[in-house]
């Protein structure tokens, strides 16, 4: 099986749109095209033809470019229910075979109730929208802390080397918060230095890896004693479950 190649398309001020294809093939697929213009430019520059659109959730910065893309490329649109342009509704446990690769669909509610991810074990990698960010996670616009923690825990069970393709370059701000939560985390301290260097060179910090997030991301680490203690200190209360620790850390981040 030939590997897939993933191209980074910056959009708006801090979004990433992902364009991927099988090595040696010009048939390409795009993930969360909030803006059509940079996608069309990338397709032209790379000599690729769009064959499908994958959507993780309904926010406009993830779906806003679909209509324009469809005028030039009348292709299938894969996404959760509620995506009006979706021609193929994806639900938990579905398999999507595109670009010579088999993706498993995982429902990960929290940021929104309709949020899904596309995971392939062959790389391994996962396109996960706004659920996990580098050293962060998405705001809870629709779901509950319990739902989001369950979604993060589900993603945490993937292989450690899994590459995480999220949709925003929030890493520096997330890292400042992570250091406030866990100032003594040596892995996080080292990562902060690496991130500063990467961004100083105007390079993306994405993709991350699951292994790295489990070592440094406070939201992924809500099952660790250090995070529980930080949550209790912030909330001035006792924490009895991992979801409660997560909820307090997310509340802290919202006002950080």
C-alpha positions in Angstrom: 0.0 0.0 0.0 1.4 3.4 -1.0 1.4 6.0 1.8 -0.7 9.1 1.7 0.8 12.6 1.4 -0.9 15.4 3.4 -0.5 19.0 2.3 -1.0 21.9 4.7 -3.2 24.7 3.4 -3.3 27.8 5.7 -6.6 29.7 5.7 -8.1 32.7 7.4 -5.8 33.8 10.3 -5.1 30.5 12.0 -7.0 27.6 10.3 -5.4 24.6 8.6 -7.2 22.8 5.7 -5.7 19.4 4.9 -5.4 18.2 1.3 -4.3 14.6 0.9 -3.7 12.0 -1.8 -2.0 8.6 -2.3 1.6 8.8 -3.3 1.8 8.6 -7.1 -1.8 9.6 -7.6 -3.3 13.0 -8.5 -6.7 12.1 -7.0 -7.0 14.4 -3.9 -9.3 14.8 -0.9 -9.8 17.8 1.3 -10.6 18.0 4.9 -12.7 20.9 6.4 -12.5 23.4 3.5 -13.7 26.5 5.3 -12.4 28.6 2.3 -12.4 27.4 -1.3 -9.9 29.8 -2.7 -6.7 28.4 -1.1 -7.9 24.9 -1.8 -8.4 25.6 -5.5 -5.0 27.3 -5.6 -3.3 24.3 -4.0 -5.0 21.9 -6.4 -3.7 23.9 -9.3 -0.2 24.3 -8.0 0.2 20.7 -7.0 -1.4 19.3 -10.2 -4.2 17.5 -8.3 -7.8 16.8 -9.0 -10.4 17.0 -6.2 -12.2 13.7 -5.7 -14.0 14.2 -2.4 -14.6 16.4 0.6 -14.4 15.2 4.3 -16.1 17.2 7.0 -15.6 16.9 10.8 -18.3 19.3 12.0 -20.6 22.1 11.0 -18.8 25.3 12.0 -18.5 27.7 9.1 -14.7 27.9 9.1 -14.8 24.1 8.3 -17.6 24.1 5.7 -17.8 27.5 4.2 -15.9 26.6 1.0 -17.9 23.5 0.1 -20.4 25.2 -2.2 -17.7 26.9 -4.3 -15.6 23.8 -4.5 -18.7 21.8 -5.7 -19.2 24.2 -8.6 -15.9 23.2 -10.1 -15.6 19.7 -8.7 -19.0 17.9 -8.3 -17.6 15.3 -5.8 -18.9 13.4 -2.9 -19.1 15.2 0.5 -18.6 13.0 3.5 -19.7 14.3 6.9 -21.9 13.9 10.0 -25.6 14.5 9.8 -26.5 18.1 9.8 -24.0 19.0 7.0 -26.5 20.1 4.4 -24.1 19.4 1.5 -23.2 15.9 2.7 -23.9 13.2 0.1 -22.6 10.5 2.4 -23.6 10.7 6.1 -20.8 9.3 8.3 -21.5 7.7 11.7 -19.4 6.0 14.4 -17.9 2.8 13.1 -18.3 3.5 9.4 -15.4 2.9 7.1 -14.4 5.3 4.4 -12.1 4.1 1.6 -10.5 7.0 -0.2 -7.0 7.7 -1.6 -6.1 4.0 -1.3 -6.6 4.2 2.4 -9.2 2.9 4.8 -10.4 5.5 7.4 -12.5 4.6 10.4 -15.1 7.1 11.5 -15.1 8.0 15.2 -17.8 10.1 16.8 -16.2 12.6 19.2 -18.9 15.0 20.6 -17.9 17.8 22.8 -16.9 20.8 20.8 -20.1 20.2 18.8 -22.5 17.3 19.1 -22.0 16.2 15.5 -18.2 16.1 15.6 -16.4 13.1 14.0 -12.8 12.2 13.2 -11.3 10.1 10.4 -8.6 7.7 11.5 -6.4 5.4 9.5 -4.2 2.8 11.1 -2.0 2.5 8.0 -0.1 5.7 8.7 -1.3 6.1 11.5 -3.0 9.5 11.5 -6.3 11.1 12.4 -8.1 14.2 11.0 -9.9 15.5 14.1 -11.1 19.0 13.5 -11.4 21.0 16.7 -11.4 18.3 19.3 -7.7 18.1 20.2 -5.3 21.0 19.5 -1.6 20.9 20.2 -1.5 21.4 23.9 -5.2 22.1 23.9 -8.8 21.1 23.0 -11.8 22.7 21.5 -14.3 24.9 23.4 -17.5 23.2 24.5 -20.0 25.0 22.3 -22.6 22.2 22.4 -21.4 19.2 24.3 -20.8 18.6 28.0 -17.4 18.2 29.8 -18.3 14.5 30.3 -18.8 14.1 26.6 -15.6 15.8 25.7 -13.6 13.9 28.2 -15.0 10.6 26.8 -14.1 11.7 23.3 -10.5 12.6 24.4 -10.2 9.3 26.2 -11.4 7.5 23.1 -8.7 9.2 21.0 -6.1 8.6 23.7 -6.5 4.8 23.0 -5.2 5.2 19.5 -1.5 4.1 18.9 0.9 6.6 20.5 2.6 7.4 17.2 -0.7 8.5 15.6 -0.3 11.9 13.9 -3.0 14.4 14.9 -4.2 16.8 12.2 -6.2 19.5 13.9 -7.6 22.6 12.3 -6.0 25.5 14.1 -2.6 27.0 14.9 -3.4 27.7 18.6 -0.3 26.1 19.9 1.6 29.0 21.4 -1.4 30.3 23.4 -2.3 26.8 24.4 1.3 26.2 25.6 1.3 29.3 27.8 -1.9 28.0 29.5 -0.5 24.4 29.8 2.6 25.8 31.6 0.3 27.7 34.0 -1.4 24.3 34.8 1.8 22.2 35.0 4.8 24.4 35.4 7.0 21.6 36.5 6.3 19.3 33.6 9.8 18.9 32.0 8.3 17.4 28.8 6.1 20.5 28.5 9.0 22.8 29.2 11.0 21.3 26.4 8.1 21.4 24.0 7.5 25.0 24.8 11.1 25.7 23.6 10.6 23.7 20.5 7.3 25.4 19.7 8.8 28.9 20.1 11.6 28.0 17.6 9.1 26.5 15.1 6.8 29.5 15.2 9.7 31.9 15.0 10.6 30.2 11.7 6.9 30.7 10.7 6.4 26.9 10.4 3.3 25.0 11.5 3.3 23.1 14.8 0.8 20.6 13.3 0.6 17.7 13.0 1.3 16.7 16.6 1.4 13.1 17.8 -0.8 11.4 20.4 2.3 10.5 22.4 3.4 14.1 22.7 -0.1 15.3 23.7 -0.4 12.6 26.4 2.9 14.0 27.8 2.2 17.7 27.7 -1.5 18.5 26.9 -3.4 19.3 30.2 -6.7 18.3 28.7 -5.4 14.9 27.6 -3.8 14.5 31.1 -6.9 15.1 33.2 -6.4 11.6 34.6 -3.0 12.6 36.1 -2.6 13.6 39.7 -0.8 16.8 38.8 -3.8 18.0 36.7 -6.3 16.9 39.4 -4.4 19.0 42.0 -4.2 22.0 39.6 -7.9 21.7 39.0 -8.7 21.5 42.7 -6.4 24.5 43.4 -8.1 26.5 40.6 -11.7 25.6 41.7 -11.1 25.6 45.4 -12.9 22.3 45.6 -12.4 18.6 45.7 -12.3 16.7 42.4 -13.6 13.1 42.4 -13.6 12.2 38.7 -11.4 12.7 35.7 -14.3 14.5 33.9 -14.6 16.9 36.8 -10.9 17.7 36.6 -11.2 18.2 32.9 -14.2 20.5 33.4 -12.3 22.8 35.7 -9.3 22.9 33.5 -11.5 23.8 30.5 -13.3 26.5 32.6 -9.9 27.9 33.6 -8.7 28.0 30.0 -11.9 29.8 28.9 -11.0 32.7 31.2 -7.2 32.5 30.9 
